[in-house]
Every structure is written in structure tokens, then in C-alpha cells.
Amino acid sequence: MATLRIDLEKCIKAGECYYNHPTLFKVGKDGFPVVLIEKLDTAALREEGQAAADVCPSAAIHYDD
């Protein structure tokens, strides 16, 4: 099962994750993204998780398959 996580030390709060992938992320009170679904158990969620990792400008999103 694929997993999704964010390295908050790398994150620059660009918002690409929660603007483009609101199923997987939301913005936290501190402005950092929060992962809503860590275990990606469907093909659609895995595809979306990989796309989110690919678009992150600071490479803070880690998608592990």
C-alpha cells in the first residue's frame, strides 16, 4: 500500500498540494499542509498522491509505493 507524508522542514507553504489535491491535503492553522489520507489504497488515490509529489515545488511531499 502506498503512503503519503510531508517533510515540513522542506515545505515552503506554496499550497500546490491542497489547492490541486484537496482530497489528500488541507491547509493547517499554521499554514502548513496536513495530509488527510496517509494510506493510499486505491489506484486513483495512488495516482493523485504521485501527482501531488510531482508538483510540489520544494519536493516536501513523499510518495512511497
C-alpha angles and dihedrals in degrees: 000000000000121000134204129207140159128228100218092193089063096039115109094187093244090150097221090129100053095035094050100029109034091157090067104029143033131184115259126220089261092054094253119120120256121211110235097185117031098171110060104201103166132062091242093053092046090051091049092047092052091047091051091051091048094052097046106114094207097041089237095136114086119199112189117188 
